[in-house]
Amino acid sequence: MYWNHRVVDMSAENDGEPLFAIREVHYEDNGMPTGHGEPFVMATDIKGLKRLIAVMKKAIDQPVLTPEDFRGEAK
């Protein structure tokens, strides 16, 4: 058994409206998908997913936030 991240079409779960999510997908040894985890990132189209991932990549270059940052204690 193994897993990876894949784009999953969730439109059926969204009343037929376009919705795509990146999810952790689990597979049997023969490569057949067996299930998936909760959505990690979602958008209404693939272009939107690409934009979100680009923004997320930029977050890695920013300072890490701590709980104190959210209480106005940051220096």
Secondary structure, DSSP 4 states (H G I P E B T S, - for coil): -EEEEEEEE-GGGGTTS--EEEEEEEE-TTS-EEEE-S-SEEESSHHHHHHHHHHHHHHTTSPPP-GGGGGT---
